Amino acid sequence: MADSSGTHAPRSPFRVWQAFLWSMQGLRATWEVESAFRLEVYLFLVLAPLGLWLGADGVERVLLVAPLLGVLVVEVLNSAVEAVVDRWGPEHHELAGRAKDMGSAAVFLADMNVLLCWGLVLGPRYL
């Protein structure tokens, strides 16, 4: 939960720990209900070590691995949008459909970013 008490005091270690636990709950919930997220995690587990191995230096390694993590981030956010839209109501609404389509488009763009980064980093070397 956000700091709603109106204070700008730094978080205590307990609050940081609690925020970590809430984040883990979110990841667990995404894992349990989103097959696309599970697939993307499996791809990350294969491609991240491959990117670390294929990257010639630190910059290339970051350019190969960071977009993979970006896909996971965008998928979690897309799942959150879908959950809120579904909570609002099951009936079809143009804006609800648009929100879900935009979330899907965001995941697609993150996927295209992976292809772009891998192609630009590894393409000249192997083509």
N, C-alpha and C positions, 0 to 999 in steps of 0.2 A: 504494500500500500504506500502511496506517496506520502511525503511529509505534509500533513494537513494541519499541524498544530500551529503553523505560522512562525515557527522558529527557524533560524538559519544556523542553529548549532550543528556541529558535525554529528554524524551518526555514531552511536556507541558500537563497540564490537558485537554486542548482542544483536543490534538492529542490522548490522552488516551480515551476520550469520543468518538471521531470519530472512533477509532479502535473498541470500544464496539458496536457502531451503525453498522459498517460493519459486525461484528460477528453476530449481530441479523438479519441482512439482509441474511446472509448465512444460519442461522437456519431456517428463514422463507422460503427461497427458497427450502431448503431441505424438509421441511414439505410439501410444495405445490406440489413438483414433485415426491417425493419418498414415495410410499405406504409402503415400508418396514420400512422406518424411522418412519412413523406414528405408525405402529404396534409396533415397538420397544419402542417408547415413551409410548404407552399405557401399554405395559408390565412393563416398568420401573415404571410407576405410581402405578401399583399394587404390583410389587415385591419389590420395595425399602422400602415402609413402612413395608411390611411383613419381610424383612430382618432385618430392625431396631428392630422389635418386637421379632423376633426369636433369634437374636444374644445375647449371654449371657453377653458379655462385648464389649468394644470399638473395640478391634481387630476383633472379630467375626463380628461385624456390618460392619466394613470396608471391610472385606473379602466377605461379602454378597452383599454389595451395590456398591462398586467401580467397580467390573467387569461389572455390569449393565450399569454404565456410560461409561465404556470402549467400550461396544458394540455400544453405540450412537456415540462416537468419531470415531470409525472405519467406521461406516455407513456413516457419513458425509464425511470422506476422500474418501471412495469408490464412493460416489456420485460425488465428485469433479473429481476423475479420469475419471469416465464415462462421465461427462460433457465435459472435455477436449478432450477425444477420439471422442465423437460425434461431437464436434466443428471442429475437424480436417477434417472430411469428412464422408459421409454415406457409402462409398464403403467398402466392407469387406477387411480387411488386417489382416494378421496373428498376427502381433505385437499388433494391436488394440484389437483383440480378447483375446490375452494373457493378456494384461493389465486389461481388464474387468474381466477375469477369476481370476486373482490374487487378484483383489479387492474383488471379491466375496469370495475367499478363506480366505482373511483376516477377513471378517465378520464371516464366519463359525468358524474360530479359536477363535475369540472373544466369540462367542456363546458357544463353547466347554469349554472355560475358565470359563464362568458362571456356567455351569454344574459341572465342576470339583470343583470349590470353594464351591458351595452349597452342593455338595455331600460330600466333605471332612469335611466341618464344621458341617453339619446337619446329615449326614449319621450315624455316630457313636451314635448320641443321639437318633435317631428315628428308627433305624433298629435293 
